[in-house]
Amino acid sequence: MATGNALAPTPVSRRRARWLVPTALIILSLVPVIAGVARIGDLAGGAVTVDNERFFDAPIPVLIHIPTVTVYLMLGAFQFVPSLRRGKRGRQSWHRLAGRILVPTGLLAALSGLWMAVFYDLPPLDGVLLLVLRLVFGSAMVASLVLGFLAVRRRDYVRHSQWMSRAYAIGIAQGTIVVVTIPWILIVGPVTELSRAVLIGSSWVLSLAVAEYFIHRRAQKSARATRTSIRPA
């Protein structure tokens, strides 16, 4: 006779569930990665247009930005695999090694993005509002990476995880933009300068909101575990 245990998750289903988040992050990462590869292709042999002439005038920042964003987003997705964060010593070493790559690549991606926002001419449909949003969220990404690094130096691994999650959420928002923008275009129509700024800003807010949800859920789970461990026998 079947029992309630038959409905319990199997080890295989649990392993699959653990890969859902990193898989989704990798899929979102493909959007800015593919766009970046196309941009490098333009610089390598494409024609100069109104949309890309600013990159030809100063190619170094974009050539720094695209590879570092690619490494940061793709490698960073694996930091959300629980078995790579916690477990055997070798896996912990992998997590630390990946972190040593992610912090500098994340900083280079954010700082080069800030440089481009400030010094490149604004392309069509980019206005002052979007510029301000890029400066705010780009600076927030830099601050989150620095605070996360300082936290791990203090061995405050909880704060480290929280700040690094926020930094990654800001970076992955370049993929979230597609999730937010496509329904708008299908329902409302082409974007304007204002609606583009609002949609891109919304993608940052949405990404951070999801990160904060998981941060809060982990904190609650940790608090419940602590209360259980100190409960009298």
N, CA and C of each residue as an Amber inpcrd file, in Angstrom:
protein
   699
   0.8530000  -1.1960000   0.0000000   0.0000000   0.0000000   0.0000000
   0.8830000   1.2380000   0.0000000   0.5300000   2.2190000  -0.8260000
   1.3260000   3.4400000  -0.9100000   1.1540000   4.2570000   0.3520000
   2.1850000   4.8950000   0.7600000   2.1560000   5.7610000   1.9380000
   2.4590000   7.1810000   1.5390000   2.3930000   8.0930000   2.5510000
   2.6810000   9.5050000   2.2880000   4.1000000   9.7300000   1.8330000
   5.0180000   8.7900000   2.1980000   6.4060000   8.9560000   1.7980000
   6.5980000   8.8830000   0.2960000   5.6340000   8.2440000  -0.3840000
   5.7450000   8.1440000  -1.8380000   5.6790000   9.5060000  -2.4940000
   5.0840000  10.4790000  -1.8010000   4.9620000  11.8200000  -2.3550000
   6.1630000  12.6910000  -2.0260000   7.0490000  12.2040000  -1.1900000
   8.2200000  12.9930000  -0.7980000   9.1710000  13.1260000  -1.9700000
   9.8820000  14.2570000  -2.0750000  10.8330000  14.4400000  -3.1760000
  11.9430000  13.4010000  -3.1210000  12.2860000  12.8580000  -4.2670000
  13.3840000  11.9000000  -4.3500000  14.7020000  12.6610000  -4.4380000
  15.8410000  11.9860000  -4.1500000  17.1340000  12.6590000  -4.2940000
  17.3550000  13.2450000  -5.6880000  16.8860000  12.5140000  -6.7190000
  17.0600000  13.0090000  -8.0900000  16.2540000  14.2810000  -8.3060000
  14.9870000  14.2980000  -7.8250000  14.1530000  15.4920000  -8.0140000
  14.7100000  16.6820000  -7.2450000  15.2900000  16.4070000  -6.0550000
  15.8890000  17.5000000  -5.2900000  17.0970000  18.0710000  -6.0080000
  17.9080000  17.1950000  -6.6000000  19.0760000  17.6890000  -7.3510000
  18.6370000  18.5200000  -8.5380000  17.5960000  18.0920000  -9.2180000
  17.0870000  18.8510000 -10.3700000  16.5770000  20.2160000  -9.9210000
  15.8670000  20.2440000  -8.7790000  15.3260000  21.5030000  -8.2760000
  16.4410000  22.4910000  -7.9530000  17.5600000  21.9820000  -7.4380000
  18.6770000  22.8590000  -7.0860000  19.2930000  23.5250000  -8.3020000
  19.1210000  22.9170000  -9.4710000  19.6920000  23.4820000 -10.6890000
  18.7200000  24.3970000 -11.4260000  17.4910000  24.5340000 -10.9210000
  16.5170000  25.3780000 -11.6080000  16.9590000  26.8390000 -11.6290000
  17.4120000  27.3450000 -10.4670000  17.8110000  28.7510000 -10.3860000
  19.0300000  29.0390000 -11.2600000  20.1410000  28.2920000 -11.1360000
  21.2800000  28.5860000 -12.0070000  20.9670000  28.4290000 -13.4890000
  20.1150000  27.4560000 -13.8250000  19.7400000  27.2990000 -15.2350000
  18.9820000  28.5160000 -15.7380000  18.0440000  29.0130000 -14.9340000
  17.2980000  30.2130000 -15.3190000  18.2360000  31.4130000 -15.4510000
  19.2070000  31.5230000 -14.5550000  20.1520000  32.6350000 -14.6090000
  21.0250000  32.5550000 -15.8610000  21.4410000  31.3500000 -16.2200000
  22.2500000  31.1890000 -17.4300000  21.4400000  31.5860000 -18.6630000
  20.1710000  31.1890000 -18.6940000  19.3170000  31.5540000 -19.8310000
  19.1670000  33.0710000 -19.9220000  18.9450000  33.7310000 -18.7850000
  18.8610000  35.1970000 -18.7890000  20.1870000  35.8180000 -19.2100000
  21.3000000  35.2000000 -18.8030000  22.6150000  35.7340000 -19.1450000
  22.8760000  35.7020000 -20.6420000  22.2410000  34.7580000 -21.3360000
  22.4860000  34.6300000 -22.7750000  22.0960000  35.8950000 -23.5360000
  21.1220000  36.6420000 -23.0090000  20.6680000  37.8520000 -23.7070000
  21.7960000  38.8820000 -23.8060000  22.3870000  39.3510000 -22.6850000
  23.4910000  40.3020000 -22.8180000  24.7380000  39.6860000 -23.4290000
  24.9590000  38.3880000 -23.2260000  26.1470000  37.7480000 -23.8000000
  26.0700000  37.7440000 -25.3240000  24.9250000  37.3420000 -25.8670000
  24.7610000  37.3210000 -27.3300000  24.8470000  38.7290000 -27.8950000
  24.2280000  39.6930000 -27.2110000  24.3080000  41.0880000 -27.6650000
  25.7560000  41.5780000 -27.6340000  26.5030000  41.1720000 -26.6090000
  27.9000000  41.5720000 -26.5160000  28.7480000  40.9800000 -27.6240000
  28.5240000  39.7120000 -27.9260000  29.2610000  39.0700000 -29.0220000
  28.9710000  39.7780000 -30.3430000  27.7070000  40.1270000 -30.5530000
  27.3410000  40.8530000 -31.7770000  28.0280000  42.2140000 -31.8290000
  28.1440000  42.8800000 -30.6700000  28.8060000  44.1770000 -30.6140000
  30.2860000  44.0600000 -30.9550000  30.9370000  43.0210000 -30.4310000
  32.3480000  42.8060000 -30.7490000  32.5120000  42.4980000 -32.2310000
  31.5510000  41.7470000 -32.7880000  31.5890000  41.4830000 -34.2230000
  31.5040000  42.7640000 -35.0440000  30.6620000  43.7100000 -34.6080000
  30.5840000  44.9990000 -35.2970000  31.9120000  45.7310000 -35.2430000
  32.5360000  45.7140000 -34.0640000  33.8170000  46.4110000 -33.9270000
  34.9100000  45.7520000 -34.7500000  34.8090000  44.4290000 -34.9170000
  35.8510000  43.7040000 -35.6520000  35.7810000  43.9450000 -37.1580000
  34.5900000  44.1450000 -37.6700000  34.5270000  44.3170000 -39.1190000
  33.2360000  44.8890000 -39.6320000  32.4130000  45.4210000 -38.7440000
  31.1350000  45.9640000 -39.1580000  31.2380000  47.4010000 -39.6280000
  30.1510000  47.8900000 -40.1980000  30.1000000  49.2670000 -40.6670000
  29.7780000  50.2060000 -39.5110000  30.2920000  51.4140000 -39.5780000
  30.0170000  52.4280000 -38.5630000  28.6340000  53.0130000 -38.8250000
  27.7990000  53.0030000 -37.7790000  26.4590000  53.5590000 -37.8780000
  26.2460000  54.5600000 -36.7530000  25.0860000  55.2200000 -36.7870000
  24.7570000  56.1640000 -35.7180000  24.6770000  55.4430000 -34.3750000
  24.2210000  54.1950000 -34.3770000  24.0440000  53.4400000 -33.1380000
  25.3570000  52.9690000 -32.5210000  26.3950000  52.7600000 -33.3510000
  27.6220000  52.1710000 -32.8060000  28.8720000  53.0310000 -32.9620000
  28.7420000  54.2340000 -33.5170000  29.9510000  55.0160000 -33.7650000
  30.6770000  55.3930000 -32.4780000  29.9500000  55.5070000 -31.3600000
  30.6010000  55.8410000 -30.0950000  31.5480000  54.7360000 -29.6520000
  31.2440000  53.4830000 -30.0000000  32.1230000  52.3740000 -29.6470000
  33.3970000  52.3770000 -30.4970000  33.2830000  52.7860000 -31.7440000
  34.4700000  52.8850000 -32.5930000  35.3710000  54.0320000 -32.1420000
  34.7740000  55.1000000 -31.6460000  35.5690000  56.2400000 -31.1800000
  36.3690000  55.8980000 -29.9270000  35.8280000  55.0550000 -29.0560000
  36.5170000  54.6620000 -27.8120000  36.1950000  53.2020000 -27.5340000
  36.9150000  52.2720000 -28.1830000  36.5420000  50.8560000 -28.0800000
  36.9940000  50.1570000 -26.8010000  38.0000000  50.6830000 -26.1060000
  38.5740000  49.9600000 -24.9610000  37.5420000  49.6830000 -23.8640000
  36.7370000  50.6820000 -23.4510000  35.7590000  50.3790000 -22.3840000
  34.7880000  49.2630000 -22.7540000  34.2870000  49.2540000 -23.9740000
  33.3200000  48.2200000 -24.3590000  34.0160000  46.8700000 -24.5050000
  35.2920000  46.8700000 -24.9150000  36.0390000  45.6180000 -25.0190000
  36.4050000  45.0660000 -23.6410000  36.4160000  45.9110000 -22.6400000
  36.5660000  45.4460000 -21.2560000  35.2210000  44.9710000 -20.7190000
  34.1840000  45.7300000 -21.0220000  32.8590000  45.4820000 -20.4520000
  32.2830000  44.1400000 -20.8910000  32.3290000  43.8510000 -22.1690000
  31.6430000  42.6650000 -22.6910000  32.2580000  41.3620000 -22.1630000
  33.5870000  41.1560000 -22.2270000  34.1290000  39.8980000 -21.6810000
  33.9290000  39.7600000 -20.1780000  34.0790000  40.8620000 -19.4330000
  33.9250000  40.7580000 -17.9800000  32.4740000  40.4880000 -17.5940000
  31.5250000  41.1120000 -18.2880000  30.1070000  40.8170000 -18.0400000
  29.8090000  39.3490000 -18.3460000  30.3490000  38.8530000 -19.4490000
  30.1180000  37.4580000 -19.8390000  30.6090000  36.4950000 -18.7640000
  31.8410000  36.6910000 -18.3130000  32.4010000  35.8100000 -17.2800000
  31.6140000  35.9530000 -15.9780000  31.3130000  37.1950000 -15.6090000
  30.6250000  37.4370000 -14.3350000  29.2520000  36.7780000 -14.3060000
  28.4780000  36.9350000 -15.3630000  27.1160000  36.3950000 -15.3740000
  27.1030000  34.8840000 -15.5000000  27.9130000  34.3310000 -16.4090000
  27.8830000  32.8870000 -16.6320000  28.4890000  32.1240000 -15.4620000
  29.6480000  32.5470000 -14.9880000  30.2790000  31.8810000 -13.8540000
  29.4950000  32.1330000 -12.5670000  28.9710000  33.3490000 -12.4260000
  28.2310000  33.6950000 -11.2180000  26.9810000  32.8650000 -11.0260000
  26.3790000  32.3870000 -12.1110000  25.1700000  31.5670000 -11.9930000
  25.4450000  30.2920000 -11.1940000  26.6580000  29.7480000 -11.3050000
  26.9850000  28.5100000 -10.6030000  27.2000000  28.7260000  -9.1070000
  27.3640000  29.9740000  -8.6870000  27.4910000  30.2450000  -7.2580000
  26.1720000  30.0390000  -6.5230000  25.0840000  29.8880000  -7.2690000
  23.7770000  29.6560000  -6.6590000  23.4330000  28.1650000  -6.5870000
  24.3990000  27.3060000  -6.9180000  24.2120000  25.8650000  -6.7640000
  24.6000000  25.4930000  -5.3340000  23.6530000  25.0560000  -4.5020000
  23.9630000  24.7880000  -3.0900000  25.1190000  23.8220000  -2.8910000
  25.2120000  22.7960000  -3.7400000  26.2550000  21.7860000  -3.5640000
  27.6450000  22.3470000  -3.8360000  27.7260000  23.4560000  -4.5590000
  29.0180000  24.0870000  -4.8100000  29.3530000  25.1220000  -3.7470000
  28.3310000  25.5900000  -3.0180000  28.5750000  26.5400000  -1.9320000
  28.8770000  25.8330000  -0.6280000  28.1800000  24.7200000  -0.3980000
  28.3340000  23.9990000   0.8630000  28.5380000  22.5260000   0.5470000
  29.4030000  21.9130000   1.2690000  29.6310000  20.4940000   1.0540000
  31.0600000  20.1220000   1.3240000  31.6210000  19.3560000   0.4230000
  32.9700000  18.8810000   0.6180000  33.9740000  20.0190000   0.4880000
  35.1480000  19.7840000   1.0460000  36.1510000  20.8460000   1.0720000
  36.5350000  21.2870000  -0.3360000  36.6220000  20.3490000  -1.2590000
  36.9840000  20.7000000  -2.6240000  35.9670000  21.6200000  -3.2580000
  34.6850000  21.3870000  -2.9230000  33.6450000  22.2500000  -3.4590000
  33.7260000  23.6360000  -2.8600000  34.0460000  23.7210000  -1.5760000
  34.2260000  25.0270000  -0.9560000  35.3850000  25.7650000  -1.6130000
  36.4380000  25.0360000  -1.9440000  37.5780000  25.6500000  -2.6230000
  37.1600000  26.1720000  -3.9900000  36.2850000  25.4050000  -4.6830000
  35.7970000  25.8700000  -5.9810000  35.0370000  27.1790000  -5.8150000
  34.2050000  27.2530000  -4.7790000  33.4280000  28.4660000  -4.5350000
  34.3510000  29.6600000  -4.2880000  35.3960000  29.4620000  -3.5000000
  36.3320000  30.5500000  -3.2240000  37.0940000  30.9460000  -4.4780000
  37.5200000  29.9610000  -5.2590000  38.2470000  30.2510000  -6.4930000
  37.3760000  31.0470000  -7.4590000  36.1180000  30.6250000  -7.6090000
  35.1960000  31.3490000  -8.4830000  34.9870000  32.7700000  -7.9800000
  34.8980000  32.9280000  -6.6570000  34.7170000  34.2620000  -6.0850000
  35.8850000  35.1870000  -6.3890000  37.0930000  34.6320000  -6.4060000
  38.2690000  35.4490000  -6.7170000  38.2710000  35.9280000  -8.1710000
  37.5450000  35.2210000  -9.0070000  37.3850000  35.6570000 -10.4010000
  36.2150000  36.6200000 -10.5190000  35.1450000  36.3400000  -9.7850000
  33.9110000  37.1090000  -9.9350000  34.0340000  38.5280000  -9.4020000
  34.7450000  38.7240000  -8.2930000  34.8460000  40.0780000  -7.7430000
  35.5450000  41.0350000  -8.7180000  36.7390000  40.7060000  -9.2340000
  37.3660000  41.6430000 -10.1770000  36.6100000  41.7880000 -11.4960000
  36.0570000  40.6780000 -12.0170000  35.3090000  40.8070000 -13.2750000
  34.0320000  41.6080000 -13.0670000  33.3780000  41.4170000 -11.9170000
  32.1810000  42.2070000 -11.6270000  32.4950000  43.6890000 -11.4950000
  33.5910000  44.0040000 -10.8160000  33.9850000  45.4090000 -10.6710000
  34.3460000  46.0210000 -12.0130000  35.0930000  45.2880000 -12.8330000
  35.4550000  45.8080000 -14.1550000  34.2100000  46.0140000 -15.0200000
  33.2670000  45.0720000 -14.9420000  32.0280000  45.2050000 -15.7150000
  31.2420000  46.4340000 -15.2740000  31.1090000  46.6130000 -13.9610000
  30.3220000  47.7390000 -13.4540000  31.0320000  49.0690000 -13.7230000
  32.3320000  49.1410000 -13.4760000  33.0580000  50.3950000 -13.6530000
  33.1610000  50.7870000 -15.1310000  33.3680000  49.8110000 -16.0070000
  33.3930000  50.1280000 -17.4390000  32.0140000  50.5610000 -17.9130000
  30.9680000  49.9410000 -17.3470000  29.6090000  50.3730000 -17.6850000
  29.3380000  51.7970000 -17.2390000  29.8140000  52.1590000 -16.0540000
  29.6670000  53.5350000 -15.5760000  30.4430000  54.4990000 -16.4620000
  31.6420000  54.1090000 -16.8710000  32.4500000  54.9740000 -17.7500000
  31.7030000  55.2340000 -19.0470000  31.1520000  54.1810000 -19.6430000
  30.4320000  54.3360000 -20.9070000  29.1910000  55.2000000 -20.7380000
  28.5070000  55.0300000 -19.6020000  27.3060000  55.8310000 -19.3610000
  27.6370000  57.3180000 -19.2830000  28.7770000  57.6400000 -18.6830000
  29.1380000  59.0400000 -18.4760000  29.7610000  59.6630000 -19.7190000
  30.6490000  58.9480000 -20.3870000  31.4710000  59.5630000 -21.4280000
  31.0170000  59.2780000 -22.8570000  30.2560000  58.2210000 -23.0890000
  29.7440000  57.9920000 -24.4360000  28.5720000  58.9310000 -24.7030000
  28.4230000  59.3130000 -25.9590000  27.2350000  60.0780000 -26.3460000
  25.9880000  59.2080000 -26.1530000  24.9070000  59.8390000 -25.7360000
  23.6660000  59.0900000 -25.5340000  23.1240000  58.6000000 -26.8740000
  22.8530000  57.2880000 -26.9940000  22.2720000  56.7720000 -28.2380000
  20.8050000  57.1480000 -28.3480000  20.1890000  56.9030000 -29.5050000
  18.7640000  57.1840000 -29.6580000  17.9280000  56.4540000 -28.5980000
  16.9140000  57.1250000 -28.0880000  15.9840000  56.6180000 -27.0740000
  16.5900000  56.5480000 -25.6800000  17.8450000  56.9460000 -25.5330000
  18.4390000  57.0300000 -24.1890000  18.4240000  58.4940000 -23.7630000
  17.7980000  58.7660000 -22.6300000  17.7180000  60.1310000 -22.1370000
  18.3990000  60.2910000 -20.7960000  18.1730000  61.4390000 -20.1970000
  18.8200000  61.7540000 -18.9250000  18.3300000  60.8250000 -17.8210000
  17.0370000  60.4800000 -17.8340000  16.4960000  59.6020000 -16.7960000
  17.1920000  58.2480000 -16.8100000  17.3620000  57.6700000 -17.9900000
  18.0230000  56.3780000 -18.0870000  19.4910000  56.4900000 -17.6730000
  20.1210000  57.6040000 -18.0220000  21.5070000  57.8310000 -17.6000000
  21.6110000  57.8320000 -16.0790000  20.7040000  58.5350000 -15.4270000
  20.7110000  58.5950000 -13.9590000  20.4990000  57.1970000 -13.3730000
  19.5710000  56.4350000 -13.9390000  19.3170000  55.0810000 -13.4540000
  20.5650000  54.2080000 -13.6050000  21.2460000  54.3270000 -14.7240000
  22.4610000  53.5310000 -14.9270000  23.5380000  53.9040000 -13.9190000
  23.6490000  55.1770000 -13.6240000  24.6440000  55.6090000 -12.6390000
  24.2790000  55.0990000 -11.2470000  23.0030000  55.1540000 -10.9080000
  22.5660000  54.7050000  -9.5770000  22.7920000  53.2080000  -9.4020000
  22.2950000  52.4210000 -10.3490000  22.3880000  50.9710000 -10.1950000
  23.8070000  50.4620000 -10.4530000  24.5380000  51.1080000 -11.3550000
  25.9330000  50.7260000 -11.5530000  26.7550000  50.9780000 -10.3060000
  26.5320000  52.1230000  -9.6710000  27.2250000  52.4270000  -8.4150000
  26.8090000  51.4600000  -7.3150000  25.5330000  51.0900000  -7.3000000
  25.0500000  50.1240000  -6.3000000  25.7020000  48.7590000  -6.4950000
  25.9560000  48.3750000  -7.7370000  26.6300000  47.1020000  -7.9960000
  28.0600000  47.1390000  -7.4820000  28.7600000  48.2480000  -7.7370000
  30.1280000  48.3920000  -7.2320000  30.1270000  48.3270000  -5.7080000
  29.2220000  49.0730000  -5.0770000  29.1520000  49.0910000  -3.6150000
  28.8420000  47.7020000  -3.0540000  27.9340000  46.9730000  -3.6920000
  27.5740000  45.6340000  -3.2190000  28.7610000  44.6830000  -3.3120000
  29.5180000  44.7580000  -4.4000000  30.6940000  43.9010000  -4.5480000
  31.7450000  44.2220000  -3.4910000  31.9680000  45.5030000  -3.2480000
  32.9530000  45.9030000  -2.2410000  32.5080000  45.4610000  -0.8520000
  31.2430000  45.6860000  -0.5210000  30.7340000  45.2860000   0.7870000
  30.7490000  43.7670000   0.9510000  30.4550000  43.0450000  -0.1180000
  30.5160000  41.5900000  -0.0580000  31.9320000  41.0950000   0.1600000
  32.8900000  41.7370000  -0.4940000  34.2990000  41.3690000  -0.3120000
  34.7600000  41.6590000   1.1140000  34.3880000  42.8370000   1.6260000
  34.7770000  43.1870000   2.9970000  34.1330000  42.2390000   4.0040000
  32.9070000  41.8010000   3.7400000  32.2240000  40.8880000   4.6520000
  32.9300000  39.5400000   4.7170000  33.3560000  39.0220000   3.5690000
  34.0280000  37.7220000   3.5950000  35.3960000  37.8330000   4.2390000
  36.0290000  38.9900000   4.1470000  37.3040000  39.1940000   4.8390000
  37.1050000  39.1410000   6.3540000  35.9160000  39.5640000   6.8130000
  35.5900000  39.4900000   8.2430000  35.0150000  38.1280000   8.6240000
  34.9190000  37.2190000   7.6400000  34.3070000  35.9000000   7.8240000
  32.8250000  36.0010000   8.1740000  32.2060000  37.0670000   7.7320000
  30.7640000  37.2280000   7.8840000  30.1190000  36.6990000   6.6050000
  29.9380000  35.3840000   6.5460000  29.5210000  34.7470000   5.3060000
  28.0600000  35.0250000   4.9610000  27.2600000  35.3190000   5.9710000
  25.8530000  35.6450000   5.7030000  25.7640000  36.9680000   4.9550000
  26.4220000  38.0070000   5.4820000  26.4200000  39.3130000   4.8090000
  27.0890000  39.2190000   3.4470000  28.1430000  38.4310000   3.3730000
  28.8400000  38.2430000   2.0900000  27.8770000  37.7150000   1.0300000
  27.1200000  36.6720000   1.3990000  26.1710000  36.0890000   0.4510000
  25.0920000  37.0900000   0.0530000  24.6210000  37.8730000   1.0150000
  23.5670000  38.8430000   0.7270000  24.0400000  39.9120000  -0.2540000
  25.2200000  40.4820000   0.0040000  25.7060000  41.5540000  -0.8650000
  26.0600000  41.0340000  -2.2510000  26.6230000  39.8350000  -2.3190000
  26.9670000  39.2720000  -3.6190000  25.7090000  38.9300000  -4.4230000
  24.6630000  38.4970000  -3.7230000  23.3930000  38.2310000  -4.4160000
  22.8250000  39.5140000  -5.0050000  22.9150000  40.6100000  -4.2620000
  22.4220000  41.9030000  -4.7680000  23.2360000  42.3710000  -5.9710000
  24.5490000  42.2140000  -5.8870000  25.3940000  42.6290000  -7.0170000
  25.0460000  41.8340000  -8.2670000  24.8620000  40.5260000  -8.1120000
  24.5310000  39.6980000  -9.2720000  23.1540000  40.0470000  -9.8200000
  22.2190000  40.3650000  -8.9420000  20.8750000  40.7470000  -9.3880000
  20.9240000  41.9870000 -10.2690000  21.7720000  42.9410000  -9.9090000
  21.9050000  44.1480000 -10.7270000  22.5150000  43.8010000 -12.0800000
  23.5290000  42.9300000 -12.0780000  24.1650000  42.5520000 -13.3370000
  23.2470000  41.7770000 -14.2540000  22.4740000  40.8430000 -13.7070000
  21.6130000  39.9890000 -14.5270000  20.4080000  40.7500000 -15.0530000
  20.1690000  41.9530000 -14.5740000  19.0140000  42.7280000 -15.0320000
  19.0700000  43.0220000 -16.5230000  20.2690000  42.9580000 -17.1160000
  20.3510000  43.1360000 -18.5680000  19.5770000  42.0400000 -19.3030000
  19.4660000  40.8650000 -18.6870000  18.6300000  39.8140000 -19.2600000
  17.1760000  39.9710000 -18.8790000  16.9310000  40.4810000 -17.6720000
  15.5530000  40.6890000 -17.2190000  14.8470000  41.7290000 -18.0800000
  15.6130000  42.6370000 -18.6750000  15.0250000  43.6720000 -19.5380000
  14.1530000  43.0420000 -20.6210000  14.6100000  41.9370000 -21.1830000
  13.8460000  41.2860000 -22.2530000  12.5060000  40.7790000 -21.7150000
  12.5300000  40.1960000 -20.5130000  11.2980000  39.6810000 -19.9070000
  10.2960000  40.8040000 -19.6810000  10.8010000  41.9880000 -19.3370000
   9.9290000  43.1280000 -19.0560000   9.4930000  43.8260000 -20.3390000
  10.3950000  43.9170000 -21.3060000  10.1440000  44.7340000 -22.5040000
   9.2520000  44.0460000 -23.5290000   9.4470000  42.7460000 -23.7500000
   8.6870000  42.0510000 -24.7960000   7.1730000  42.1550000 -24.5690000
   6.6650000  41.8940000 -23.3590000   5.2110000  42.0730000 -23.1730000
   4.7480000  43.4980000 -23.4510000   5.5670000  44.4880000 -23.0830000
   5.2030000  45.8820000 -23.3460000   5.0540000  46.1300000 -24.8500000
   6.0250000  45.6630000 -25.6130000   5.9870000  45.8760000 -27.0650000
   4.7960000  45.1620000 -27.6870000   4.5090000  43.9450000 -27.2130000
   3.3890000  43.1800000 -27.7730000   2.0440000  43.8110000 -27.4410000
   1.9390000  44.3790000 -26.2500000   0.6440000  44.9140000 -25.8050000
   0.4890000  46.3970000 -26.1470000   1.5400000  47.1820000 -25.9020000
   1.4490000  48.6440000 -26.0520000   1.9980000  49.1130000 -27.3870000
   3.1690000  48.5740000 -27.7690000   3.7970000  49.0090000 -28.9950000
   5.2390000  49.4270000 -28.7510000   5.8820000  50.0640000 -29.7360000
   7.2930000  50.4610000 -29.6070000   7.5220000  51.3620000 -28.3930000
   8.7240000  51.2530000 -27.8320000   9.0620000  52.0520000 -26.6590000
   9.4210000  53.4740000 -27.0620000   9.2350000  54.3820000 -26.1320000
   9.6840000  55.7590000 -26.2810000  10.8600000  55.9740000 -25.3300000
  11.4030000  57.1660000 -25.3250000  12.5230000  57.4490000 -24.4270000
  12.1160000  57.2560000 -22.9690000  10.9150000  57.7260000 -22.6220000
  10.4520000  57.5970000 -21.2400000  10.1250000  56.1510000 -20.8930000
   9.3610000  55.4740000 -21.7570000   8.9700000  54.0960000 -21.4440000
  10.1870000  53.1780000 -21.4210000  11.1760000  53.4420000 -22.2430000
  12.4070000  52.6330000 -22.2270000  13.1140000  52.7800000 -20.8800000
  13.2130000  53.9960000 -20.3910000  13.8580000  54.2320000 -19.0940000
  13.0810000  53.5400000 -17.9790000  11.7520000  53.6370000 -18.0340000
  10.9180000  53.0140000 -16.9970000  11.0530000  51.4970000 -17.0450000
  11.0620000  50.9160000 -18.2420000  11.1570000  49.4670000 -18.3720000
  12.5150000  48.9490000 -17.8890000  13.5900000  49.6370000 -18.2750000
  14.9230000  49.2060000 -17.8380000  15.0670000  49.3850000 -16.3280000
  14.5510000  50.5120000 -15.8150000  14.5660000  50.6990000 -14.3670000
  13.7690000  49.6250000 -13.6570000  12.6320000  49.2430000 -14.2340000
  11.8000000  48.1920000 -13.6450000  12.5200000  46.8560000 -13.6290000
  13.3450000  46.5920000 -14.6470000  14.0820000  45.3220000 -14.6800000
  15.0870000  45.2510000 -13.5400000  15.7290000  46.3620000 -13.2190000
  16.6450000  46.3820000 -12.0750000  15.8740000  46.1590000 -10.7750000
  14.7530000  46.8610000 -10.6430000  13.9500000  46.7260000  -9.4270000
  13.4330000  45.2990000  -9.2800000  12.9640000  44.7010000 -10.3740000
  12.4570000  43.3360000 -10.3370000  13.5570000  42.3540000  -9.9300000
  14.7320000  42.4850000 -10.5160000  15.8390000  41.5890000 -10.1830000
  16.2180000  41.7050000  -8.7100000  16.2840000  42.9390000  -8.2180000
  16.6330000  43.1410000  -6.8080000  15.5320000  42.6250000  -5.8870000
  14.2810000  42.7850000  -6.3020000  13.1680000  42.2820000  -5.4840000
  13.2400000  40.7630000  -5.3520000  13.5640000  40.0720000  -6.4490000
  13.7070000  38.6120000  -6.3960000  14.8730000  38.2340000  -5.4850000
  15.9930000  38.9680000  -5.6090000  17.1450000  38.6890000  -4.7480000
  16.7870000  38.8900000  -3.2750000  16.0900000  39.9720000  -2.9710000
  15.7100000  40.2380000  -1.5800000  14.7560000  39.1730000  -1.0510000
  13.8940000  38.6510000  -1.9100000  12.9870000  37.5810000  -1.4880000
  13.7740000  36.3530000  -1.0450000  14.7600000  35.9510000  -1.8500000
  15.5570000  34.7730000  -1.4990000  16.4560000  35.0470000  -0.2960000
  16.9620000  36.2740000  -0.1860000  17.7590000  36.6340000   0.9920000
  16.9080000  36.5140000   2.2530000  15.6890000  37.0460000   2.1980000
  14.7760000  36.9860000   3.3470000  14.4000000  35.5450000   3.6750000
  14.1690000  34.7370000   2.6410000  13.7920000  33.3440000   2.8700000
  14.9380000  32.5610000   3.5060000  16.1770000  32.8140000   3.0470000
  17.3210000  32.1440000   3.6630000  17.4880000  32.5680000   5.1140000
  17.2530000  33.8490000   5.3880000  17.3820000  34.3390000   6.7690000
  16.3430000  33.6750000   7.6720000  15.1070000  33.5400000   7.1820000
  14.0660000  32.8720000   7.9760000  14.4050000  31.4090000   8.2110000
  14.9070000  30.7390000   7.1950000  15.2770000  29.3300000   7.3260000
  16.3990000  29.1630000   8.3360000  17.3750000  30.0690000   8.2920000
  18.4870000  30.0140000   9.2430000  17.9990000  30.2650000  10.6700000
  17.0690000  31.2250000  10.8140000  16.5350000  31.5250000  12.1480000
  15.7740000  30.3350000  12.7100000  14.9930000  29.6420000  11.8670000
  14.2520000  28.4590000  12.3360000  15.2140000  27.3520000  12.7500000
  16.2890000  27.1810000  11.9650000  17.2760000  26.1520000  12.3060000
  17.9590000  26.4600000  13.6240000  18.2310000  27.7580000  13.8660000
  18.8710000  28.1580000  15.1150000  17.9600000  27.9120000  16.3020000
  16.6680000  28.2510000  16.1630000  15.7190000  28.0350000  17.2540000
  15.5730000  26.5420000  17.5490000  15.5950000  25.7220000  16.4970000
  15.4610000  24.2770000  16.7000000  16.6740000  23.7130000  17.4300000
  17.8660000  24.2200000  17.0780000  19.0970000  23.6780000  17.6700000
  19.2410000  24.0230000  19.1350000  18.6370000  25.1500000  19.5740000
  18.7820000  25.5520000  20.9810000  17.5560000  25.1860000  21.8120000
  16.5750000  24.5190000  21.1920000  15.3590000  24.1300000  21.9190000
  15.7150000  23.0480000  22.9490000  15.2390000  23.1890000  24.1860000
  15.5530000  22.1830000  25.2090000  15.0270000  20.8040000  24.8150000
  15.7710000  19.7830000  25.2230000  15.3540000  18.4190000  24.9210000
  14.1500000  18.0230000  25.7680000
